[in-house]
Amino acid sequence: MSRTAWTILFLTVGGCALVMAVMRRAPTTVPPDELARRCAASRPTWQDYEENIKAQIGATPAAEWAGTLHNVSRQGRFVRITWRLAPPWNERRVAIPMLLKEPRGAIVLNREVEWRGGSPVYVFQLPEGMDDAPLPWIEIKYPHGEQRLVLYDDGSWAAS
């Protein structure tokens, strides 16, 4: 290989190493107000939920999310799902969007999030006509997971 080729190779490898070093030192945290704005604007789809969340909210915040499903309750057309979150999300008053699918196939984005004792309670509104319709199960999509929950006759579910 010629001296010019070696010089180009050296500069290319050195440049890549410099870019990687700068990227490692760049802040990866999203300011709270920006994170809240992104979460409020996010509209993930069922099929591409994980990729949508990473693209719309940010890969780092999405990767940091960790939670445990605590319970589900239903009242008419409203389903409430309570989570227990791990750091750093347990310290944020921001909720990553989640999706719920009901037995007829309708998919709904959480309508709002209520905070109770530091835990987010996701509120979903079922489609019209579901006020008294049986709800034997629901599926939910959340960061890093998807789960089908078989509900009790009263529309509830609790972690064991």
MDTraj code that builds the backbone (N, CA, C; nanometers):
import mdtraj as md
import numpy as np

residues = "MET SER ARG THR ALA TRP THR ILE LEU PHE LEU THR VAL GLY GLY CYS ALA LEU VAL MET ALA VAL MET ARG ARG ALA PRO THR THR VAL PRO PRO ASP GLU LEU ALA ARG ARG CYS ALA ALA SER ARG PRO THR TRP GLN ASP TYR GLU GLU ASN ILE LYS ALA GLN ILE GLY ALA THR PRO ALA ALA GLU TRP ALA GLY THR LEU HIS ASN VAL SER ARG GLN GLY ARG PHE VAL ARG ILE THR TRP ARG LEU ALA PRO PRO TRP ASN GLU ARG ARG VAL ALA ILE PRO MET LEU LEU LYS GLU PRO ARG GLY ALA ILE VAL LEU ASN ARG GLU VAL GLU TRP ARG GLY GLY SER PRO VAL TYR VAL PHE GLN LEU PRO GLU GLY MET ASP ASP ALA PRO LEU PRO TRP ILE GLU ILE LYS TYR PRO HIS GLY GLU GLN ARG LEU VAL LEU TYR ASP ASP GLY SER TRP ALA ALA SER".split()
xyz = np.array([
    [0.0857, -0.1167, 0.0000],
    [0.0000, 0.0000, 0.0000],
    [0.0907, 0.1236, 0.0000],
    [0.0481, 0.2248, -0.0726],
    [0.1287, 0.3466, -0.0854],
    [0.1213, 0.4297, 0.0422],
    [0.2129, 0.5217, 0.0519],
    [0.2169, 0.6105, 0.1676],
    [0.0894, 0.6955, 0.1769],
    [0.0364, 0.7381, 0.0650],
    [-0.0869, 0.8172, 0.0612],
    [-0.2043, 0.7348, 0.1134],
    [-0.2109, 0.6094, 0.0736],
    [-0.3188, 0.5217, 0.1200],
    [-0.3103, 0.5022, 0.2712],
    [-0.1884, 0.4835, 0.3237],
    [-0.1705, 0.4686, 0.4687],
    [-0.2125, 0.5962, 0.5414],
    [-0.1802, 0.7097, 0.4862],
    [-0.2168, 0.8379, 0.5476],
    [-0.3695, 0.8526, 0.5516],
    [-0.4350, 0.8191, 0.4414],
    [-0.5817, 0.8286, 0.4358],
    [-0.6445, 0.7327, 0.5363],
    [-0.5931, 0.6109, 0.5423],
    [-0.6442, 0.5121, 0.6379],
    [-0.6260, 0.5616, 0.7807],
    [-0.5079, 0.6142, 0.8130],
    [-0.4793, 0.6653, 0.9469],
    [-0.5742, 0.7799, 0.9834],
    [-0.5948, 0.8725, 0.8911],
    [-0.6833, 0.9862, 0.9177],
    [-0.8286, 0.9412, 0.9334],
    [-0.8701, 0.8437, 0.8553],
    [-1.0080, 0.7932, 0.8651],
    [-1.0320, 0.7257, 0.9993],
    [-0.9411, 0.6374, 1.0387],
    [-0.9550, 0.5677, 1.1670],
    [-0.9473, 0.6679, 1.2815],
    [-0.8555, 0.7606, 1.2744],
    [-0.8425, 0.8626, 1.3790],
    [-0.9662, 0.9503, 1.3878],
    [-1.0207, 0.9871, 1.2724],
    [-1.1421, 1.0689, 1.2706],
    [-1.2599, 0.9952, 1.3320],
    [-1.2750, 0.8676, 1.2994],
    [-1.3833, 0.7881, 1.3575],
    [-1.3690, 0.7779, 1.5087],
    [-1.2469, 0.7564, 1.5549],
    [-1.2235, 0.7465, 1.6995],
    [-1.2574, 0.8793, 1.7676],
    [-1.2224, 0.9907, 1.7061],
    [-1.2526, 1.1219, 1.7629],
    [-1.4031, 1.1450, 1.7699],
    [-1.4757, 1.1117, 1.6633],
    [-1.6211, 1.1272, 1.6616],
    [-1.6845, 1.0418, 1.7708],
    [-1.6379, 0.9190, 1.7858],
    [-1.6936, 0.8311, 1.8895],
    [-1.6657, 0.8860, 2.0297],
    [-1.5478, 0.9415, 2.0517],
    [-1.5146, 0.9980, 2.1826],
    [-1.6034, 1.1183, 2.2140],
    [-1.6266, 1.2026, 2.1158],
    [-1.7126, 1.3193, 2.1359],
    [-1.8554, 1.2741, 2.1640],
    [-1.9037, 1.1745, 2.0912],
    [-2.0402, 1.1258, 2.1112],
    [-2.0567, 1.0654, 2.2499],
    [-1.9533, 0.9997, 2.3013],
    [-1.9631, 0.9398, 2.4350],
    [-1.9744, 1.0468, 2.5433],
    [-1.9157, 1.1618, 2.5184],
    [-1.9193, 1.2683, 2.6179],
    [-2.0398, 1.3605, 2.6019],
    [-2.1107, 1.3475, 2.4921],
    [-2.2286, 1.4316, 2.4693],
    [-2.3375, 1.3921, 2.5684],
    [-2.4119, 1.4895, 2.6205],
    [-2.5179, 1.4549, 2.7157],
    [-2.6244, 1.3681, 2.6495],
    [-2.6651, 1.2648, 2.7217],
    [-2.7666, 1.1742, 2.6680],
    [-2.8997, 1.1930, 2.7376],
    [-2.9033, 1.2785, 2.8387],
    [-3.0291, 1.2994, 2.9089],
    [-3.1106, 1.4064, 2.8379],
    [-3.2387, 1.3860, 2.8405],
    [-3.3312, 1.4806, 2.7799],
    [-3.3879, 1.5663, 2.8934],
    [-3.3878, 1.6994, 2.8804],
    [-3.4436, 1.7836, 2.9861],
    [-3.5895, 1.7443, 3.0151],
    [-3.6323, 1.7540, 3.1422],
    [-3.7677, 1.7112, 3.1811],
    [-3.8799, 1.7733, 3.0991],
    [-3.8720, 1.9020, 3.0699],
    [-3.9799, 1.9644, 2.9935],
    [-3.9839, 1.9137, 2.8497],
    [-3.8670, 1.8862, 2.7928],
    [-3.8619, 1.8308, 2.6569],
    [-3.9125, 1.6862, 2.6556],
    [-3.8774, 1.6099, 2.7576],
    [-3.9252, 1.4723, 2.7678],
    [-4.0779, 1.4697, 2.7806],
    [-4.1324, 1.5589, 2.8612],
    [-4.2779, 1.5679, 2.8772],
    [-4.3442, 1.6050, 2.7451],
    [-4.2858, 1.6976, 2.6708],
    [-4.3405, 1.7380, 2.5417],
    [-4.3392, 1.6206, 2.4440],
    [-4.2273, 1.5489, 2.4400],
    [-4.2160, 1.4349, 2.3487],
    [-4.3177, 1.3260, 2.3827],
    [-4.3320, 1.2971, 2.5107],
    [-4.4268, 1.1929, 2.5523],
    [-4.5697, 1.2331, 2.5177],
    [-4.6037, 1.3592, 2.5383],
    [-4.7393, 1.4065, 2.5084],
    [-4.7683, 1.4020, 2.3592],
    [-4.6670, 1.4236, 2.2773],
    [-4.6856, 1.4267, 2.1323],
    [-4.6744, 1.2879, 2.0678],
    [-4.6220, 1.1923, 2.1392],
    [-4.5970, 1.0593, 2.0825],
    [-4.7261, 0.9862, 2.0477],
    [-4.7276, 0.9248, 1.9317],
    [-4.8421, 0.8467, 1.8846],
    [-4.7917, 0.7141, 1.8273],
    [-4.7497, 0.6227, 1.9154],
    [-4.6972, 0.4950, 1.8654],
    [-4.8074, 0.4081, 1.8061],
    [-4.7677, 0.3209, 1.7152],
    [-4.8611, 0.2245, 1.6576],
    [-4.8381, 0.0894, 1.7234],
    [-4.9371, 0.0020, 1.7146],
    [-4.9264, -0.1310, 1.7760],
    [-4.8116, -0.2100, 1.7112],
    [-4.8060, -0.2092, 1.5788],
    [-4.7078, -0.2901, 1.5076],
    [-4.5642, -0.2457, 1.5320],
    [-4.5417, -0.1161, 1.5433],
    [-4.4059, -0.0633, 1.5551],
    [-4.3833, 0.0109, 1.6864],
    [-4.4496, -0.0332, 1.7898],
    [-4.4478, 0.0390, 1.9166],
    [-4.3051, 0.0718, 1.9631],
    [-4.2196, -0.0292, 1.9758],
    [-4.0844, -0.0070, 2.0295],
    [-4.0064, 0.0943, 1.9457],
    [-4.0098, 0.0771, 1.8156],
    [-3.9369, 0.1694, 1.7286],
    [-3.9971, 0.3092, 1.7334],
    [-4.1297, 0.3186, 1.7388],
    [-4.1955, 0.4494, 1.7494],
    [-4.1537, 0.5208, 1.8769],
    [-4.1538, 0.4482, 1.9891],
    [-4.1178, 0.5088, 2.1175],
    [-3.9733, 0.5607, 2.1129],
    [-3.8826, 0.4797, 2.0617],
    [-3.7426, 0.5232, 2.0537],
    [-3.7286, 0.6465, 1.9653],
    [-3.7979, 0.6477, 1.8522],
    [-3.7875, 0.7594, 1.7586],
    [-3.8570, 0.8850, 1.8105],
    [-3.9723, 0.8689, 1.8755],
    [-4.0523, 0.9839, 1.9158],
    [-4.0127, 1.0407, 2.0520],
    [-3.9594, 0.9578, 2.1394],
    [-3.9243, 1.0030, 2.2742],
    [-3.7735, 1.0115, 2.2924],
    [-3.7028, 0.9201, 2.2304],
    [-3.5581, 0.9146, 2.2415],
    [-3.5151, 0.7753, 2.2834],
    [-3.4075, 0.7274, 2.2244],
    [-3.3613, 0.5920, 2.2540],
    [-3.3169, 0.5768, 2.3988],
    [-3.2481, 0.6771, 2.4522],
    [-3.2003, 0.6660, 2.5905],
    [-3.3147, 0.6643, 2.6914],
    [-3.4094, 0.7605, 2.6857],
    [-3.5207, 0.7535, 2.7809],
    [-3.6011, 0.6241, 2.7677],
    [-3.6200, 0.5775, 2.6444],
    [-3.6936, 0.4523, 2.6244],
    [-3.6180, 0.3355, 2.6864],
    [-3.4870, 0.3337, 2.6688],
    [-3.4061, 0.2252, 2.7252],
    [-3.4042, 0.2298, 2.8779],
    [-3.4153, 0.3483, 2.9349],
    [-3.4117, 0.3628, 3.0811],
    [-3.5414, 0.3193, 3.1491],
    [-3.6497, 0.3100, 3.0742],
    [-3.7793, 0.2785, 3.1345],
    [-3.7815, 0.1351, 3.1853],
    [-3.8199, 0.1190, 3.3097],
    [-3.8395, -0.0144, 3.3680],
    [-3.9553, -0.0035, 3.4661],
    [-4.0521, -0.0919, 3.4509],
    [-4.1679, -0.0881, 3.5380],
    [-4.2273, -0.2259, 3.5582],
    [-4.3054, -0.2368, 3.6645],
    [-4.3752, -0.3599, 3.6970],
    [-4.5235, -0.3297, 3.7019],
    [-4.6000, -0.4103, 3.6315],
    [-4.7450, -0.3954, 3.6314],
    [-4.7979, -0.4305, 3.7699],
    [-4.8782, -0.3410, 3.8264],
    [-4.9283, -0.3613, 3.9627],
    [-5.0731, -0.4091, 3.9642],
    [-5.1635, -0.3331, 3.8988],
    [-5.3030, -0.3781, 3.8938],
    [-5.3791, -0.3101, 3.7805],
    [-5.4969, -0.3670, 3.7530],
    [-5.5865, -0.3166, 3.6494],
    [-5.7252, -0.3087, 3.7110],
    [-5.7975, -0.2024, 3.6790],
    [-5.9377, -0.1927, 3.7211],
    [-6.0170, -0.1322, 3.6060],
    [-6.1435, -0.1680, 3.6026],
    [-6.2315, -0.1181, 3.4975],
    [-6.3568, -0.0599, 3.5590],
    [-6.3980, 0.0525, 3.5035],
    [-6.5227, 0.1154, 3.5436],
    [-6.5877, 0.1677, 3.4157],
    [-6.6926, 0.0991, 3.3691],
    [-6.7576, 0.1381, 3.2451],
    [-6.6610, 0.1278, 3.1286],
    [-6.6425, 0.2382, 3.0590],
    [-6.5522, 0.2405, 2.9434],
    [-6.4088, 0.2733, 2.9800],
    [-6.3813, 0.2930, 3.1087],
    [-6.2469, 0.3325, 3.1490],
    [-6.1714, 0.2178, 3.2142],
    [-6.0494, 0.1955, 3.1657],
    [-5.9600, 0.0951, 3.2227],
    [-5.8412, 0.1709, 3.2803],
    [-5.8075, 0.1409, 3.4053],
    [-5.6941, 0.2040, 3.4725],
    [-5.5886, 0.0975, 3.5015],
    [-5.4651, 0.1283, 3.4626],
    [-5.3546, 0.0358, 3.4833],
    [-5.2481, 0.1066, 3.5654],
    [-5.2162, 0.0482, 3.6805],
    [-5.1183, 0.1067, 3.7717],
    [-4.9844, 0.0349, 3.7579],
    [-4.8778, 0.1141, 3.7541],
    [-4.7414, 0.0634, 3.7413],
    [-4.6577, 0.1023, 3.8621],
    [-4.5566, 0.0249, 3.8900],
    [-4.4512, 0.0600, 3.9849],
    [-4.3260, 0.0773, 3.8997],
    [-4.2676, 0.1967, 3.9050],
    [-4.1539, 0.2274, 3.8185],
    [-4.0221, 0.2229, 3.8938],
    [-3.9166, 0.1893, 3.8198],
    [-3.7802, 0.1881, 3.8726],
    [-3.7117, 0.3194, 3.8331],
    [-3.6028, 0.3549, 3.9014],
    [-3.5283, 0.4751, 3.8638],
    [-3.4783, 0.4647, 3.7196],
    [-3.4677, 0.5737, 3.6477],
    [-3.4981, 0.7106, 3.6862],
    [-3.6443, 0.7500, 3.6636],
    [-3.7236, 0.6613, 3.6031],
    [-3.8614, 0.6979, 3.5712],
    [-3.9489, 0.7150, 3.6951],
    [-3.9149, 0.6534, 3.8056],
    [-3.9961, 0.6704, 3.9269],
    [-3.9836, 0.8110, 3.9840],
    [-3.8835, 0.8840, 3.9416],
    [-3.8633, 1.0208, 3.9896],
    [-3.9209, 1.1249, 3.8933],
    [-3.9614, 1.0818, 3.7772],
    [-4.0156, 1.1725, 3.6764],
    [-4.1678, 1.1743, 3.6860],
    [-4.2262, 1.2883, 3.6612],
    [-4.3735, 1.2984, 3.6562],
    [-4.4161, 1.3017, 3.5097],
    [-4.3551, 1.2160, 3.4330],
    [-4.3792, 1.2053, 3.2901],
    [-4.4134, 1.0599, 3.2615],
    [-4.5069, 1.0375, 3.1728],
    [-4.5494, 0.9008, 3.1425],
    [-4.5279, 0.8688, 2.9951],
    [-4.4539, 0.7644, 2.9709],
    [-4.4346, 0.7143, 2.8346],
    [-4.5696, 0.6615, 2.7849],
    [-4.6091, 0.6908, 2.6631],
    [-4.7371, 0.6415, 2.6117],
    [-4.7423, 0.4887, 2.6059],
    [-4.8591, 0.4357, 2.6335],
    [-4.8833, 0.2914, 2.6259],
    [-5.0091, 0.2670, 2.5445],
    [-5.0206, 0.1450, 2.4950],
    [-5.1352, 0.1068, 2.4138],
    [-5.2093, -0.0091, 2.4778],
    [-5.3405, -0.0120, 2.4558],
    [-5.4265, -0.1195, 2.5044],
    [-5.5083, -0.1703, 2.3864],
    [-5.5164, -0.3038, 2.3756],
    [-5.6009, -0.3660, 2.2727],
    [-5.7082, -0.4455, 2.3451],
    [-5.8349, -0.4245, 2.3026],
    [-5.9454, -0.4973, 2.3643],
    [-5.9885, -0.6117, 2.2728],
    [-6.0701, -0.7063, 2.3218],
    [-6.1022, -0.8272, 2.2457],
    [-6.1603, -0.8059, 2.1062],
    [-6.2296, -0.6952, 2.0831],
    [-6.2855, -0.6711, 1.9490],
    [-6.1800, -0.6198, 1.8514],
    [-6.0611, -0.5908, 1.9026],
    [-5.9509, -0.5478, 1.8169],
    [-5.9200, -0.4006, 1.8191],
    [-5.9994, -0.3204, 1.8881],
    [-5.9714, -0.1768, 1.8953],
    [-5.8450, -0.1544, 1.9774],
    [-5.7627, -0.0636, 1.9296],
    [-5.6387, -0.0271, 1.9978],
    [-5.6523, 0.1174, 2.0425],
    [-5.6268, 0.1420, 2.1711],
    [-5.6383, 0.2782, 2.2235],
    [-5.5105, 0.3189, 2.2956],
    [-5.4745, 0.4445, 2.2762],
    [-5.3634, 0.5078, 2.3453],
    [-5.4144, 0.5570, 2.4793],
    [-5.3283, 0.5533, 2.5811],
    [-5.3746, 0.6047, 2.7098],
    [-5.4251, 0.7474, 2.6931],
    [-5.5381, 0.7743, 2.7562],
    [-5.6047, 0.9043, 2.7461],
    [-5.5382, 1.0061, 2.8371],
    [-5.5001, 0.9602, 2.9546],
    [-5.4334, 1.0457, 3.0525],
    [-5.3584, 0.9574, 3.1501],
    [-5.2846, 1.0216, 3.2395],
    [-5.2135, 0.9501, 3.3451],
    [-5.2379, 1.0250, 3.4749],
    [-5.2825, 0.9508, 3.5758],
    [-5.3023, 1.0056, 3.7096],
    [-5.1847, 0.9577, 3.7941],
    [-5.1417, 1.0400, 3.8883],
    [-5.0305, 1.0002, 3.9750],
    [-5.0841, 0.9764, 4.1150],
    [-5.0592, 0.8574, 4.1668],
    [-5.1025, 0.8215, 4.3018],
    [-4.9845, 0.7654, 4.3788],
    [-4.9422, 0.8389, 4.4803],
    [-4.8301, 0.7931, 4.5618],
    [-4.7041, 0.7687, 4.4819],
    [-4.6798, 0.8476, 4.3809],
    [-4.5603, 0.8318, 4.2997],
    [-4.5728, 0.7282, 4.1892],
    [-4.6874, 0.6623, 4.1804],
    [-4.7076, 0.5617, 4.0759],
    [-4.8007, 0.6147, 3.9680],
    [-4.7660, 0.5904, 3.8419],
    [-4.8557, 0.6337, 3.7354],
    [-4.9728, 0.5369, 3.7194],
    [-5.0904, 0.5928, 3.7013],
    [-5.2108, 0.5150, 3.6720],
    [-5.2545, 0.5585, 3.5322],
    [-5.2346, 0.4698, 3.4373],
    [-5.2702, 0.4976, 3.2984],
    [-5.4196, 0.4774, 3.2805],
    [-5.4851, 0.5751, 3.2191],
    [-5.6297, 0.5694, 3.1969],
    [-5.6554, 0.5542, 3.0474],
    [-5.7270, 0.4474, 3.0134],
    [-5.7645, 0.4187, 2.8755],
    [-5.9159, 0.4267, 2.8634],
    [-5.9636, 0.4838, 2.7541],
    [-6.1079, 0.4888, 2.7292],
    [-6.1402, 0.3912, 2.6175],
    [-6.2228, 0.2916, 2.6504],
    [-6.2640, 0.1920, 2.5527],
    [-6.3596, 0.2552, 2.4516],
    [-6.3735, 0.1944, 2.3341],
    [-6.4644, 0.2489, 2.2323],
    [-6.6092, 0.2509, 2.2794],
    [-6.6889, 0.3343, 2.2148],
    [-6.8320, 0.3410, 2.2466],
    [-6.8942, 0.2032, 2.2317],
    [-6.9928, 0.1761, 2.3166],
    [-7.0593, 0.0469, 2.3144],
    [-6.9955, -0.0544, 2.4074],
    [-6.8860, -0.0152, 2.4726],
    [-6.8155, -0.1082, 2.5616],
    [-6.8494, -0.0834, 2.7084],
    [-6.9467, 0.0043, 2.7381],
    [-6.9805, 0.0388, 2.8767],
    [-7.0057, -0.0852, 2.9628],
    [-7.0917, -0.1742, 2.9152],
    [-7.1284, -0.2922, 2.9920],
    [-7.0825, -0.4218, 2.9256],
    [-7.0120, -0.4105, 2.8141],
    [-6.9671, -0.5302, 2.7421],
    [-6.8634, -0.6042, 2.8263],
    [-6.8692, -0.7369, 2.8261],
    [-6.7688, -0.8136, 2.8999],
    [-6.6285, -0.7823, 2.8464],
    [-6.5334, -0.7826, 2.9343],
    [-6.3943, -0.7578, 2.8971],
    [-6.3107, -0.8705, 2.9581],
    [-6.3074, -0.9865, 2.8900],
    [-6.2386, -1.1013, 2.9477],
    [-6.0869, -1.0859, 2.9521],
    [-6.0320, -1.0063, 2.8617],
    [-5.8873, -0.9869, 2.8578],
    [-5.8547, -0.8547, 2.7891],
    [-5.7329, -0.8113, 2.8101],
    [-5.6774, -0.6970, 2.7383],
    [-5.5326, -0.7310, 2.7057],
    [-5.4811, -0.6663, 2.6050],
    [-5.3380, -0.6728, 2.5758],
    [-5.2849, -0.5319, 2.5913],
    [-5.1645, -0.5210, 2.6452],
    [-5.1035, -0.3892, 2.6592],
    [-4.9631, -0.3930, 2.6002],
    [-4.9237, -0.2798, 2.5438],
    [-4.7877, -0.2618, 2.4933],
    [-4.7267, -0.1489, 2.5726],
    [-4.6074, -0.1743, 2.6202],
    [-4.5328, -0.0788, 2.7001],
    [-4.3857, -0.0963, 2.6661],
    [-4.2984, -0.0047, 2.7080],
    [-4.1572, -0.0184, 2.6717],
    [-4.1011, -0.1546, 2.7134],
    [-4.0407, -0.2219, 2.6196],
    [-3.9752, -0.3519, 2.6387],
    [-4.0731, -0.4649, 2.6651],
    [-4.2006, -0.4462, 2.6380],
    [-4.2911, -0.5564, 2.6668],
    [-4.4291, -0.5453, 2.6055],
    [-4.4925, -0.6600, 2.6045],
    [-4.6309, -0.6741, 2.5610],
    [-4.6881, -0.7847, 2.6483],
    [-4.8089, -0.7643, 2.6948],
    [-4.8667, -0.8623, 2.7857],
    [-5.0164, -0.8747, 2.7629],
    [-5.0643, -0.9985, 2.7711],
    [-5.2082, -1.0250, 2.7661],
    [-5.2506, -1.0583, 2.9086],
    [-5.3501, -0.9843, 2.9568],
    [-5.3985, -1.0033, 3.0927],
    [-5.5407, -1.0571, 3.0889],
    [-5.5630, -1.1701, 3.1540],
    [-5.6968, -1.2265, 3.1668],
    [-5.7583, -1.1610, 3.2902],
    [-5.8704, -1.0942, 3.2701],
    [-5.9328, -1.0164, 3.3767],
    [-6.0383, -1.0980, 3.4508],
    [-6.0590, -1.0627, 3.5763],
    [-6.1683, -1.1213, 3.6534],
    [-6.3009, -1.0679, 3.5983],
    [-6.4106, -1.1257, 3.6416],
    [-6.5421, -1.0855, 3.5918],
    [-6.5708, -0.9356, 3.6132],
    [-6.5136, -0.8775, 3.7191],
    [-6.5381, -0.7355, 3.7450],
    [-6.4436, -0.6446, 3.6655],
    [-6.3620, -0.7032, 3.5784],
    [-6.2702, -0.6234, 3.4958],
    [-6.1412, -0.5867, 3.5655],
    [-6.1068, -0.6573, 3.6715],
    [-5.9852, -0.6252, 3.7446],
    [-5.8786, -0.7316, 3.7240],
    [-5.7586, -0.6973, 3.7643],
    [-5.6441, -0.7863, 3.7605],
    [-5.5446, -0.7334, 3.8621],
    [-5.4733, -0.8209, 3.9306],
    [-5.3714, -0.7767, 4.0264],
    [-5.2514, -0.8691, 4.0173],
    [-5.1341, -0.8090, 4.0328],
    [-5.0108, -0.8886, 4.0326],
    [-5.0114, -0.9811, 4.1525],
    [-4.9567, -1.0989, 4.1332],
    [-4.9545, -1.1943, 4.2468],
    [-4.8253, -1.1849, 4.3231],
])
top = md.Topology()
chain = top.add_chain()
for i, resn in enumerate(residues, 1):
    res = top.add_residue(resn, chain, resSeq=i)
    for name in ("N", "CA", "C"):
        top.add_atom(name, md.element.get_by_symbol(name[0]), res)
traj = md.Trajectory(xyz[None], top)
